[in-house]
Amino acid sequence: MADAGRLLLVAGVLMIVVGGALMLFGRIHLPGDITFRSGNVTVYVPIATSIILSVILTVVLNVLFRRR
């Protein structure tokens, strides 16, 4: 149970660091991301960014959990 607590703590700190970096450097726009603008409404759909983050998190979590 203590391992789950450490994993959640590390994940939280990592999200804070990534969030701070995104605030400093602006949003990352990849070629597969879609933005719709109509009047005062803007809808941003980060398809490519989501796929890349999913692949990276899958690799990292597989490496972490295969150590055991």
mmJSON file of the N, C-alpha and C atoms, coordinates in Angstrom:
{"data_MODEL":{"atom_site":{
"group_PDB":["ATOM","ATOM","ATOM","ATOM","ATOM","ATOM","ATOM","ATOM","ATOM","ATOM","ATOM","ATOM","ATOM","ATOM","ATOM","ATOM","ATOM","ATOM","ATOM","ATOM","ATOM","ATOM","ATOM","ATOM","ATOM","ATOM","ATOM","ATOM","ATOM","ATOM","ATOM","ATOM","ATOM","ATOM","ATOM","ATOM","ATOM","ATOM","ATOM","ATOM","ATOM","ATOM","ATOM","ATOM","ATOM","ATOM","ATOM","ATOM","ATOM","ATOM","ATOM","ATOM","ATOM","ATOM","ATOM","ATOM","ATOM","ATOM","ATOM","ATOM","ATOM","ATOM","ATOM","ATOM","ATOM","ATOM","ATOM","ATOM","ATOM","ATOM","ATOM","ATOM","ATOM","ATOM","ATOM","ATOM","ATOM","ATOM","ATOM","ATOM","ATOM","ATOM","ATOM","ATOM","ATOM","ATOM","ATOM","ATOM","ATOM","ATOM","ATOM","ATOM","ATOM","ATOM","ATOM","ATOM","ATOM","ATOM","ATOM","ATOM","ATOM","ATOM","ATOM","ATOM","ATOM","ATOM","ATOM","ATOM","ATOM","ATOM","ATOM","ATOM","ATOM","ATOM","ATOM","ATOM","ATOM","ATOM","ATOM","ATOM","ATOM","ATOM","ATOM","ATOM","ATOM","ATOM","ATOM","ATOM","ATOM","ATOM","ATOM","ATOM","ATOM","ATOM","ATOM","ATOM","ATOM","ATOM","ATOM","ATOM","ATOM","ATOM","ATOM","ATOM","ATOM","ATOM","ATOM","ATOM","ATOM","ATOM","ATOM","ATOM","ATOM","ATOM","ATOM","ATOM","ATOM","ATOM","ATOM","ATOM","ATOM","ATOM","ATOM","ATOM","ATOM","ATOM","ATOM","ATOM","ATOM","ATOM","ATOM","ATOM","ATOM","ATOM","ATOM","ATOM","ATOM","ATOM","ATOM","ATOM","ATOM","ATOM","ATOM","ATOM","ATOM","ATOM","ATOM","ATOM","ATOM","ATOM","ATOM","ATOM","ATOM","ATOM","ATOM","ATOM","ATOM","ATOM","ATOM","ATOM","ATOM","ATOM","ATOM","ATOM"],
"id":[1,2,3,4,5,6,7,8,9,10,11,12,13,14,15,16,17,18,19,20,21,22,23,24,25,26,27,28,29,30,31,32,33,34,35,36,37,38,39,40,41,42,43,44,45,46,47,48,49,50,51,52,53,54,55,56,57,58,59,60,61,62,63,64,65,66,67,68,69,70,71,72,73,74,75,76,77,78,79,80,81,82,83,84,85,86,87,88,89,90,91,92,93,94,95,96,97,98,99,100,101,102,103,104,105,106,107,108,109,110,111,112,113,114,115,116,117,118,119,120,121,122,123,124,125,126,127,128,129,130,131,132,133,134,135,136,137,138,139,140,141,142,143,144,145,146,147,148,149,150,151,152,153,154,155,156,157,158,159,160,161,162,163,164,165,166,167,168,169,170,171,172,173,174,175,176,177,178,179,180,181,182,183,184,185,186,187,188,189,190,191,192,193,194,195,196,197,198,199,200,201,202,203,204],
"type_symbol":["N","C","C","N","C","C","N","C","C","N","C","C","N","C","C","N","C","C","N","C","C","N","C","C","N","C","C","N","C","C","N","C","C","N","C","C","N","C","C","N","C","C","N","C","C","N","C","C","N","C","C","N","C","C","N","C","C","N","C","C","N","C","C","N","C","C","N","C","C","N","C","C","N","C","C","N","C","C","N","C","C","N","C","C","N","C","C","N","C","C","N","C","C","N","C","C","N","C","C","N","C","C","N","C","C","N","C","C","N","C","C","N","C","C","N","C","C","N","C","C","N","C","C","N","C","C","N","C","C","N","C","C","N","C","C","N","C","C","N","C","C","N","C","C","N","C","C","N","C","C","N","C","C","N","C","C","N","C","C","N","C","C","N","C","C","N","C","C","N","C","C","N","C","C","N","C","C","N","C","C","N","C","C","N","C","C","N","C","C","N","C","C","N","C","C","N","C","C","N","C","C","N","C","C"],
"label_atom_id":["N","CA","C","N","CA","C","N","CA","C","N","CA","C","N","CA","C","N","CA","C","N","CA","C","N","CA","C","N","CA","C","N","CA","C","N","CA","C","N","CA","C","N","CA","C","N","CA","C","N","CA","C","N","CA","C","N","CA","C","N","CA","C","N","CA","C","N","CA","C","N","CA","C","N","CA","C","N","CA","C","N","CA","C","N","CA","C","N","CA","C","N","CA","C","N","CA","C","N","CA","C","N","CA","C","N","CA","C","N","CA","C","N","CA","C","N","CA","C","N","CA","C","N","CA","C","N","CA","C","N","CA","C","N","CA","C","N","CA","C","N","CA","C","N","CA","C","N","CA","C","N","CA","C","N","CA","C","N","CA","C","N","CA","C","N","CA","C","N","CA","C","N","CA","C","N","CA","C","N","CA","C","N","CA","C","N","CA","C","N","CA","C","N","CA","C","N","CA","C","N","CA","C","N","CA","C","N","CA","C","N","CA","C","N","CA","C","N","CA","C","N","CA","C","N","CA","C","N","CA","C","N","CA","C","N","CA","C"],
"label_alt_id":[null,null,null,null,null,null,null,null,null,null,null,null,null,null,null,null,null,null,null,null,null,null,null,null,null,null,null,null,null,null,null,null,null,null,null,null,null,null,null,null,null,null,null,null,null,null,null,null,null,null,null,null,null,null,null,null,null,null,null,null,null,null,null,null,null,null,null,null,null,null,null,null,null,null,null,null,null,null,null,null,null,null,null,null,null,null,null,null,null,null,null,null,null,null,null,null,null,null,null,null,null,null,null,null,null,null,null,null,null,null,null,null,null,null,null,null,null,null,null,null,null,null,null,null,null,null,null,null,null,null,null,null,null,null,null,null,null,null,null,null,null,null,null,null,null,null,null,null,null,null,null,null,null,null,null,null,null,null,null,null,null,null,null,null,null,null,null,null,null,null,null,null,null,null,null,null,null,null,null,null,null,null,null,null,null,null,null,null,null,null,null,null,null,null,null,null,null,null,null,null,null,null,null,null],
"label_comp_id":["MET","MET","MET","ALA","ALA","ALA","ASP","ASP","ASP","ALA","ALA","ALA","GLY","GLY","GLY","ARG","ARG","ARG","LEU","LEU","LEU","LEU","LEU","LEU","LEU","LEU","LEU","VAL","VAL","VAL","ALA","ALA","ALA","GLY","GLY","GLY","VAL","VAL","VAL","LEU","LEU","LEU","MET","MET","MET","ILE","ILE","ILE","VAL","VAL","VAL","VAL","VAL","VAL","GLY","GLY","GLY","GLY","GLY","GLY","ALA","ALA","ALA","LEU","LEU","LEU","MET","MET","MET","LEU","LEU","LEU","PHE","PHE","PHE","GLY","GLY","GLY","ARG","ARG","ARG","ILE","ILE","ILE","HIS","HIS","HIS","LEU","LEU","LEU","PRO","PRO","PRO","GLY","GLY","GLY","ASP","ASP","ASP","ILE","ILE","ILE","THR","THR","THR","PHE","PHE","PHE","ARG","ARG","ARG","SER","SER","SER","GLY","GLY","GLY","ASN","ASN","ASN","VAL","VAL","VAL","THR","THR","THR","VAL","VAL","VAL","TYR","TYR","TYR","VAL","VAL","VAL","PRO","PRO","PRO","ILE","ILE","ILE","ALA","ALA","ALA","THR","THR","THR","SER","SER","SER","ILE","ILE","ILE","ILE","ILE","ILE","LEU","LEU","LEU","SER","SER","SER","VAL","VAL","VAL","ILE","ILE","ILE","LEU","LEU","LEU","THR","THR","THR","VAL","VAL","VAL","VAL","VAL","VAL","LEU","LEU","LEU","ASN","ASN","ASN","VAL","VAL","VAL","LEU","LEU","LEU","PHE","PHE","PHE","ARG","ARG","ARG","ARG","ARG","ARG","ARG","ARG","ARG"],
"label_asym_id":["A","A","A","A","A","A","A","A","A","A","A","A","A","A","A","A","A","A","A","A","A","A","A","A","A","A","A","A","A","A","A","A","A","A","A","A","A","A","A","A","A","A","A","A","A","A","A","A","A","A","A","A","A","A","A","A","A","A","A","A","A","A","A","A","A","A","A","A","A","A","A","A","A","A","A","A","A","A","A","A","A","A","A","A","A","A","A","A","A","A","A","A","A","A","A","A","A","A","A","A","A","A","A","A","A","A","A","A","A","A","A","A","A","A","A","A","A","A","A","A","A","A","A","A","A","A","A","A","A","A","A","A","A","A","A","A","A","A","A","A","A","A","A","A","A","A","A","A","A","A","A","A","A","A","A","A","A","A","A","A","A","A","A","A","A","A","A","A","A","A","A","A","A","A","A","A","A","A","A","A","A","A","A","A","A","A","A","A","A","A","A","A","A","A","A","A","A","A","A","A","A","A","A","A"],
"label_entity_id":["1","1","1","1","1","1","1","1","1","1","1","1","1","1","1","1","1","1","1","1","1","1","1","1","1","1","1","1","1","1","1","1","1","1","1","1","1","1","1","1","1","1","1","1","1","1","1","1","1","1","1","1","1","1","1","1","1","1","1","1","1","1","1","1","1","1","1","1","1","1","1","1","1","1","1","1","1","1","1","1","1","1","1","1","1","1","1","1","1","1","1","1","1","1","1","1","1","1","1","1","1","1","1","1","1","1","1","1","1","1","1","1","1","1","1","1","1","1","1","1","1","1","1","1","1","1","1","1","1","1","1","1","1","1","1","1","1","1","1","1","1","1","1","1","1","1","1","1","1","1","1","1","1","1","1","1","1","1","1","1","1","1","1","1","1","1","1","1","1","1","1","1","1","1","1","1","1","1","1","1","1","1","1","1","1","1","1","1","1","1","1","1","1","1","1","1","1","1","1","1","1","1","1","1"],
"label_seq_id":[1,1,1,2,2,2,3,3,3,4,4,4,5,5,5,6,6,6,7,7,7,8,8,8,9,9,9,10,10,10,11,11,11,12,12,12,13,13,13,14,14,14,15,15,15,16,16,16,17,17,17,18,18,18,19,19,19,20,20,20,21,21,21,22,22,22,23,23,23,24,24,24,25,25,25,26,26,26,27,27,27,28,28,28,29,29,29,30,30,30,31,31,31,32,32,32,33,33,33,34,34,34,35,35,35,36,36,36,37,37,37,38,38,38,39,39,39,40,40,40,41,41,41,42,42,42,43,43,43,44,44,44,45,45,45,46,46,46,47,47,47,48,48,48,49,49,49,50,50,50,51,51,51,52,52,52,53,53,53,54,54,54,55,55,55,56,56,56,57,57,57,58,58,58,59,59,59,60,60,60,61,61,61,62,62,62,63,63,63,64,64,64,65,65,65,66,66,66,67,67,67,68,68,68],
"pdbx_PDB_ins_code":[null,null,null,null,null,null,null,null,null,null,null,null,null,null,null,null,null,null,null,null,null,null,null,null,null,null,null,null,null,null,null,null,null,null,null,null,null,null,null,null,null,null,null,null,null,null,null,null,null,null,null,null,null,null,null,null,null,null,null,null,null,null,null,null,null,null,null,null,null,null,null,null,null,null,null,null,null,null,null,null,null,null,null,null,null,null,null,null,null,null,null,null,null,null,null,null,null,null,null,null,null,null,null,null,null,null,null,null,null,null,null,null,null,null,null,null,null,null,null,null,null,null,null,null,null,null,null,null,null,null,null,null,null,null,null,null,null,null,null,null,null,null,null,null,null,null,null,null,null,null,null,null,null,null,null,null,null,null,null,null,null,null,null,null,null,null,null,null,null,null,null,null,null,null,null,null,null,null,null,null,null,null,null,null,null,null,null,null,null,null,null,null,null,null,null,null,null,null,null,null,null,null,null,null],
"Cartn_x":[0.827,0.0,0.868,2.029,2.923,3.471,3.641,4.112,3.096,1.815,0.778,0.783,1.028,1.096,2.264,3.416,4.585,4.342,3.711,3.417,2.485,1.464,0.553,1.26,2.149,2.901,3.812,4.514,5.396,4.577,3.443,2.591,2.079,1.718,1.242,2.323,3.52,4.633,4.967,4.937,5.206,4.168,2.896,1.857,2.046,2.481,2.735,3.873,4.936,6.078,5.681,4.968,4.544,3.57,2.646,1.703,2.393,3.385,4.148,4.919,5.509,6.247,5.31,4.132,3.173,2.704,2.562,2.167,3.269,4.526,5.641,5.864,5.774,6.109,4.902,3.729,2.529,2.09,0.955,0.415,1.192,1.384,2.1,1.09,1.324,0.439,1.164,0.706,1.271,0.402,0.93,0.158,-1.18,-1.335,-2.587,-3.611,-3.299,-4.23,-5.194,-6.443,-7.49,-7.999,-8.151,-8.696,-9.854,-11.012,-12.183,-12.418,-12.566,-12.874,-14.141,-15.078,-16.315,-16.762,-16.558,-16.927,-16.095,-16.769,-16.082,-15.77,-16.064,-15.892,-14.697,-13.806,-12.671,-12.668,-12.612,-12.56,-11.248,-10.453,-9.147,-9.205,-8.916,-8.952,-7.534,-6.807,-5.405,-5.235,-5.58,-5.531,-4.091,-3.196,-1.808,-1.105,-1.342,-0.726,-1.184,-2.467,-2.996,-2.376,-2.2,-1.603,-0.156,0.606,2.007,2.115,1.304,1.329,0.92,-0.036,-0.466,0.664,1.377,2.492,3.594,3.932,4.996,4.609,3.381,2.954,2.878,2.482,2.44,3.834,4.801,6.179,6.713,6.511,7.023,6.382,5.071,4.397,4.777,4.971,5.433,6.823,7.696,9.047,8.975,8.145,8.036,7.462,6.426,5.761,6.438,7.293,8.006,9.229,9.611,10.746,10.446,9.207,8.817,8.845],
"Cartn_y":[-1.19,0.0,1.249,1.192,2.35,2.65,1.589,1.803,2.593,2.319,3.048,4.521,4.784,6.166,6.92,6.256,6.887,7.14,6.176,6.336,7.526,7.662,8.802,10.115,10.121,11.329,11.733,10.783,11.069,11.539,10.902,11.311,12.737,13.079,14.43,15.48,15.188,16.126,16.278,15.178,15.227,16.079,15.948,16.767,18.247,18.567,19.962,20.529,19.747,20.207,20.406,19.443,19.556,20.721,20.883,21.998,23.348,23.458,24.703,25.0,23.96,24.145,24.592,24.009,24.412,25.851,26.268,27.652,28.62,28.229,29.105,29.182,28.055,28.0,28.006,28.116,28.128,26.727,26.639,25.349,24.793,23.5,22.848,22.522,23.034,22.761,21.871,20.643,19.715,19.726,19.237,19.26,18.516,17.517,16.767,17.376,18.471,19.125,20.008,20.012,20.734,21.889,23.062,24.234,24.788,24.943,25.546,26.901,27.934,29.276,29.782,30.253,30.806,31.924,33.148,34.285,34.312,34.251,34.283,32.89,31.853,30.483,29.842,29.237,28.502,27.111,26.089,24.699,24.112,23.599,23.021,21.521,20.696,19.246,18.715,18.376,17.967,16.474,16.053,14.635,14.117,14.785,14.32,14.381,15.428,15.559,14.427,14.08,13.002,11.66,11.401,10.135,10.037,11.116,11.103,10.925,11.641,11.483,10.08,9.479,8.125,7.126,7.263,6.352,6.517,7.759,8.007,7.445,7.694,7.185,5.66,5.045,3.591,3.002,3.572,3.082,3.272,4.444,4.724,3.8,3.635,2.779,1.315,0.856,-0.523,-0.733,0.238,0.126,0.099,0.94,0.979,-0.307,-0.86,-2.015,-3.327,-3.375,-4.616,-4.827,-3.86,-4.025,-5.042,-5.193,-6.06,-7.509],
"Cartn_z":[0.0,0.0,0.0,0.6,0.633,-0.754,-1.576,-2.946,-3.769,-3.549,-4.279,-3.875,-2.612,-2.133,-2.757,-2.845,-3.47,-4.946,-5.627,-7.051,-7.283,-6.445,-6.571,-6.287,-5.321,-4.991,-6.151,-6.724,-7.86,-9.063,-9.322,-10.438,-10.239,-9.015,-8.723,-8.922,-8.441,-8.617,-10.095,-10.829,-12.263,-12.995,-12.61,-13.236,-12.917,-11.713,-11.351,-12.189,-12.359,-13.154,-14.611,-15.181,-16.583,-16.749,-15.828,-15.895,-15.816,-14.934,-14.835,-16.107,-16.693,-17.944,-19.069,-19.131,-20.167,-19.963,-18.714,-18.455,-18.865,-18.653,-19.016,-20.522,-21.195,-22.611,-23.527,-23.01,-23.843,-24.194,-24.828,-25.226,-26.404,-26.428,-27.518,-28.619,-29.81,-30.944,-31.938,-32.067,-33.035,-34.29,-35.418,-36.661,-36.607,-35.747,-35.661,-34.72,-34.063,-33.151,-33.942,-33.532,-34.258,-33.416,-34.042,-33.358,-34.182,-33.539,-34.168,-33.533,-34.356,-33.84,-34.521,-33.712,-34.248,-33.306,-33.718,-32.874,-31.609,-30.458,-29.171,-28.623,-29.396,-28.926,-29.628,-28.852,-29.396,-28.784,-29.641,-29.187,-29.666,-28.74,-29.04,-28.776,-29.798,-29.679,-29.919,-28.858,-28.994,-29.299,-30.511,-30.871,-30.882,-31.606,-31.712,-30.355,-29.604,-28.287,-27.365,-27.425,-26.593,-26.951,-28.238,-28.665,-28.188,-28.342,-27.926,-26.41,-25.639,-24.18,-23.768,-24.449,-24.147,-24.368,-25.477,-25.767,-24.729,-24.396,-23.416,-22.046,-21.598,-20.294,-20.275,-21.383,-21.466,-21.302,-21.98,-21.876,-20.449,-19.88,-18.534,-17.5,-17.56,-16.574,-16.751,-17.993,-18.201,-17.631,-17.781,-17.225,-15.704,-15.101,-13.647,-13.062,-13.697,-13.119,-13.477,-14.44,-14.779,-13.912,-13.124,-12.205,-11.138,-10.774,-9.657,-10.033],
"occupancy":[1.0,1.0,1.0,1.0,1.0,1.0,1.0,1.0,1.0,1.0,1.0,1.0,1.0,1.0,1.0,1.0,1.0,1.0,1.0,1.0,1.0,1.0,1.0,1.0,1.0,1.0,1.0,1.0,1.0,1.0,1.0,1.0,1.0,1.0,1.0,1.0,1.0,1.0,1.0,1.0,1.0,1.0,1.0,1.0,1.0,1.0,1.0,1.0,1.0,1.0,1.0,1.0,1.0,1.0,1.0,1.0,1.0,1.0,1.0,1.0,1.0,1.0,1.0,1.0,1.0,1.0,1.0,1.0,1.0,1.0,1.0,1.0,1.0,1.0,1.0,1.0,1.0,1.0,1.0,1.0,1.0,1.0,1.0,1.0,1.0,1.0,1.0,1.0,1.0,1.0,1.0,1.0,1.0,1.0,1.0,1.0,1.0,1.0,1.0,1.0,1.0,1.0,1.0,1.0,1.0,1.0,1.0,1.0,1.0,1.0,1.0,1.0,1.0,1.0,1.0,1.0,1.0,1.0,1.0,1.0,1.0,1.0,1.0,1.0,1.0,1.0,1.0,1.0,1.0,1.0,1.0,1.0,1.0,1.0,1.0,1.0,1.0,1.0,1.0,1.0,1.0,1.0,1.0,1.0,1.0,1.0,1.0,1.0,1.0,1.0,1.0,1.0,1.0,1.0,1.0,1.0,1.0,1.0,1.0,1.0,1.0,1.0,1.0,1.0,1.0,1.0,1.0,1.0,1.0,1.0,1.0,1.0,1.0,1.0,1.0,1.0,1.0,1.0,1.0,1.0,1.0,1.0,1.0,1.0,1.0,1.0,1.0,1.0,1.0,1.0,1.0,1.0,1.0,1.0,1.0,1.0,1.0,1.0,1.0,1.0,1.0,1.0,1.0,1.0],
"B_iso_or_equiv":[0.0,0.0,0.0,0.0,0.0,0.0,0.0,0.0,0.0,0.0,0.0,0.0,0.0,0.0,0.0,0.0,0.0,0.0,0.0,0.0,0.0,0.0,0.0,0.0,0.0,0.0,0.0,0.0,0.0,0.0,0.0,0.0,0.0,0.0,0.0,0.0,0.0,0.0,0.0,0.0,0.0,0.0,0.0,0.0,0.0,0.0,0.0,0.0,0.0,0.0,0.0,0.0,0.0,0.0,0.0,0.0,0.0,0.0,0.0,0.0,0.0,0.0,0.0,0.0,0.0,0.0,0.0,0.0,0.0,0.0,0.0,0.0,0.0,0.0,0.0,0.0,0.0,0.0,0.0,0.0,0.0,0.0,0.0,0.0,0.0,0.0,0.0,0.0,0.0,0.0,0.0,0.0,0.0,0.0,0.0,0.0,0.0,0.0,0.0,0.0,0.0,0.0,0.0,0.0,0.0,0.0,0.0,0.0,0.0,0.0,0.0,0.0,0.0,0.0,0.0,0.0,0.0,0.0,0.0,0.0,0.0,0.0,0.0,0.0,0.0,0.0,0.0,0.0,0.0,0.0,0.0,0.0,0.0,0.0,0.0,0.0,0.0,0.0,0.0,0.0,0.0,0.0,0.0,0.0,0.0,0.0,0.0,0.0,0.0,0.0,0.0,0.0,0.0,0.0,0.0,0.0,0.0,0.0,0.0,0.0,0.0,0.0,0.0,0.0,0.0,0.0,0.0,0.0,0.0,0.0,0.0,0.0,0.0,0.0,0.0,0.0,0.0,0.0,0.0,0.0,0.0,0.0,0.0,0.0,0.0,0.0,0.0,0.0,0.0,0.0,0.0,0.0,0.0,0.0,0.0,0.0,0.0,0.0,0.0,0.0,0.0,0.0,0.0,0.0],
"pdbx_formal_charge":[null,null,null,null,null,null,null,null,null,null,null,null,null,null,null,null,null,null,null,null,null,null,null,null,null,null,null,null,null,null,null,null,null,null,null,null,null,null,null,null,null,null,null,null,null,null,null,null,null,null,null,null,null,null,null,null,null,null,null,null,null,null,null,null,null,null,null,null,null,null,null,null,null,null,null,null,null,null,null,null,null,null,null,null,null,null,null,null,null,null,null,null,null,null,null,null,null,null,null,null,null,null,null,null,null,null,null,null,null,null,null,null,null,null,null,null,null,null,null,null,null,null,null,null,null,null,null,null,null,null,null,null,null,null,null,null,null,null,null,null,null,null,null,null,null,null,null,null,null,null,null,null,null,null,null,null,null,null,null,null,null,null,null,null,null,null,null,null,null,null,null,null,null,null,null,null,null,null,null,null,null,null,null,null,null,null,null,null,null,null,null,null,null,null,null,null,null,null,null,null,null,null,null,null],
"auth_seq_id":[1,1,1,2,2,2,3,3,3,4,4,4,5,5,5,6,6,6,7,7,7,8,8,8,9,9,9,10,10,10,11,11,11,12,12,12,13,13,13,14,14,14,15,15,15,16,16,16,17,17,17,18,18,18,19,19,19,20,20,20,21,21,21,22,22,22,23,23,23,24,24,24,25,25,25,26,26,26,27,27,27,28,28,28,29,29,29,30,30,30,31,31,31,32,32,32,33,33,33,34,34,34,35,35,35,36,36,36,37,37,37,38,38,38,39,39,39,40,40,40,41,41,41,42,42,42,43,43,43,44,44,44,45,45,45,46,46,46,47,47,47,48,48,48,49,49,49,50,50,50,51,51,51,52,52,52,53,53,53,54,54,54,55,55,55,56,56,56,57,57,57,58,58,58,59,59,59,60,60,60,61,61,61,62,62,62,63,63,63,64,64,64,65,65,65,66,66,66,67,67,67,68,68,68],
"auth_comp_id":["MET","MET","MET","ALA","ALA","ALA","ASP","ASP","ASP","ALA","ALA","ALA","GLY","GLY","GLY","ARG","ARG","ARG","LEU","LEU","LEU","LEU","LEU","LEU","LEU","LEU","LEU","VAL","VAL","VAL","ALA","ALA","ALA","GLY","GLY","GLY","VAL","VAL","VAL","LEU","LEU","LEU","MET","MET","MET","ILE","ILE","ILE","VAL","VAL","VAL","VAL","VAL","VAL","GLY","GLY","GLY","GLY","GLY","GLY","ALA","ALA","ALA","LEU","LEU","LEU","MET","MET","MET","LEU","LEU","LEU","PHE","PHE","PHE","GLY","GLY","GLY","ARG","ARG","ARG","ILE","ILE","ILE","HIS","HIS","HIS","LEU","LEU","LEU","PRO","PRO","PRO","GLY","GLY","GLY","ASP","ASP","ASP","ILE","ILE","ILE","THR","THR","THR","PHE","PHE","PHE","ARG","ARG","ARG","SER","SER","SER","GLY","GLY","GLY","ASN","ASN","ASN","VAL","VAL","VAL","THR","THR","THR","VAL","VAL","VAL","TYR","TYR","TYR","VAL","VAL","VAL","PRO","PRO","PRO","ILE","ILE","ILE","ALA","ALA","ALA","THR","THR","THR","SER","SER","SER","ILE","ILE","ILE","ILE","ILE","ILE","LEU","LEU","LEU","SER","SER","SER","VAL","VAL","VAL","ILE","ILE","ILE","LEU","LEU","LEU","THR","THR","THR","VAL","VAL","VAL","VAL","VAL","VAL","LEU","LEU","LEU","ASN","ASN","ASN","VAL","VAL","VAL","LEU","LEU","LEU","PHE","PHE","PHE","ARG","ARG","ARG","ARG","ARG","ARG","ARG","ARG","ARG"],
"auth_asym_id":["A","A","A","A","A","A","A","A","A","A","A","A","A","A","A","A","A","A","A","A","A","A","A","A","A","A","A","A","A","A","A","A","A","A","A","A","A","A","A","A","A","A","A","A","A","A","A","A","A","A","A","A","A","A","A","A","A","A","A","A","A","A","A","A","A","A","A","A","A","A","A","A","A","A","A","A","A","A","A","A","A","A","A","A","A","A","A","A","A","A","A","A","A","A","A","A","A","A","A","A","A","A","A","A","A","A","A","A","A","A","A","A","A","A","A","A","A","A","A","A","A","A","A","A","A","A","A","A","A","A","A","A","A","A","A","A","A","A","A","A","A","A","A","A","A","A","A","A","A","A","A","A","A","A","A","A","A","A","A","A","A","A","A","A","A","A","A","A","A","A","A","A","A","A","A","A","A","A","A","A","A","A","A","A","A","A","A","A","A","A","A","A","A","A","A","A","A","A","A","A","A","A","A","A"],
"auth_atom_id":["N","CA","C","N","CA","C","N","CA","C","N","CA","C","N","CA","C","N","CA","C","N","CA","C","N","CA","C","N","CA","C","N","CA","C","N","CA","C","N","CA","C","N","CA","C","N","CA","C","N","CA","C","N","CA","C","N","CA","C","N","CA","C","N","CA","C","N","CA","C","N","CA","C","N","CA","C","N","CA","C","N","CA","C","N","CA","C","N","CA","C","N","CA","C","N","CA","C","N","CA","C","N","CA","C","N","CA","C","N","CA","C","N","CA","C","N","CA","C","N","CA","C","N","CA","C","N","CA","C","N","CA","C","N","CA","C","N","CA","C","N","CA","C","N","CA","C","N","CA","C","N","CA","C","N","CA","C","N","CA","C","N","CA","C","N","CA","C","N","CA","C","N","CA","C","N","CA","C","N","CA","C","N","CA","C","N","CA","C","N","CA","C","N","CA","C","N","CA","C","N","CA","C","N","CA","C","N","CA","C","N","CA","C","N","CA","C","N","CA","C","N","CA","C","N","CA","C","N","CA","C","N","CA","C","N","CA","C"],
"pdbx_PDB_model_num":[1,1,1,1,1,1,1,1,1,1,1,1,1,1,1,1,1,1,1,1,1,1,1,1,1,1,1,1,1,1,1,1,1,1,1,1,1,1,1,1,1,1,1,1,1,1,1,1,1,1,1,1,1,1,1,1,1,1,1,1,1,1,1,1,1,1,1,1,1,1,1,1,1,1,1,1,1,1,1,1,1,1,1,1,1,1,1,1,1,1,1,1,1,1,1,1,1,1,1,1,1,1,1,1,1,1,1,1,1,1,1,1,1,1,1,1,1,1,1,1,1,1,1,1,1,1,1,1,1,1,1,1,1,1,1,1,1,1,1,1,1,1,1,1,1,1,1,1,1,1,1,1,1,1,1,1,1,1,1,1,1,1,1,1,1,1,1,1,1,1,1,1,1,1,1,1,1,1,1,1,1,1,1,1,1,1,1,1,1,1,1,1,1,1,1,1,1,1,1,1,1,1,1,1]
}}}
